[in-house]
Amino acid sequence: MPTKLLKKNDVRIIMPKLYQVILLNDDYTTVEFVIEILKTVFKKSEEDAVAITFKVDREGKAIVGIYPYEIALMKVEKTKSLAKDAGFPLRVVMEEV
């Protein structure tokens, strides 16, 4: 995983690249399931989960969080696994910030 190297007072600070996790809209996954995913996997409050869910519905997608690579990947895979187990085609992707 590539990183950014900063130099400050002769101390090297390695900053990991960040990735945004994006939830994509579909016509089959229920609002309730999306809200539950946002609350459990992404630790969003009820209010934030509802707002993000309706943003996804309205705009087709929404950023649900920004994380280092390993954490973003884990959240994407967990979301996909839970959606598959529940029989929903919920799509989620990650992109470098």
N, C-alpha and C positions, 0 to 999 in steps of 0.2 A: 504494500500500500504506500504510494508516494505521500510525502509530507512536505510541509513548508518549514524552512529553517530560518529562524530569526536570531539576530545577534544583538544582545543588550548587555552593556557593561562587561564584555568578554564572557558572558554566559550564554550558551546556546540553548535556545528554547525551541523544541520541535513541536509544531502544531499539526495535529492530524487533519487531513482533508475532511470536510463535512459533506453529508449527503442529506437531501431532503426526501422525505417519504411522501408520496402523492397518492391519494385515494381517487380512483376514477369512477365515474357514474356508470350504472347499468340499469336496465329496466326491470330487473328481477329480484335483486337483493332488497330485503325489507329495511325500512327506516329503523325499526327497532334493533335489527341485527347490527347495522352500521353503528348506531349509537352505543351498543354494548361493546363492539370491537374498540371503538374510540375510548371508552371508559376503562376497559380491562387491559388492552395491549398498549395503548398510548397514554394511559393515566390522565385522561381529560375529565374535567368536571362534567356533570350532567348538562349544564348550560353551554359549555364550550362544545361538547359532543353534538348537541342539537344544532348549534350554529354552524359547525363544520359540515354536518350531514346535509343541511339545507343549502349550504354553499356548493357542495358537490352536486346536488340535484339541480341547482340553478345554473351553475357555470360549467358543469361537466367534470370538474376536478377541483381538488383543494390540497394544499400542503398540510399535512397533519403533524409534522415534526421535522427537526433538523438534528442529526446525530452523527457521531463518528461512524465509519464504515461498518464495523462489526455489529454495532447496536442497530443501525438502520437495517442491515441485512436480516438480523434476528427478528425484528419487528415485521418486516415484509414477509418472511417465511412463516411466522406465527399467524399472521393475518390470513395468508393464503391457506394454510392448513385448517384453521378454524372455519373459514368459508367453505372449503371443500367438504369438510366433515358435516357441515350444516346443509349442504346441497345448494349453496349460492355461488354464482359466478363473479363474486366481488373481485375487482382487479386493483392491485396496488403495485406501484413501481418506486424505484429510488433513482435519483439523479444527483450528480455532483453539484454542489453549490458553487 
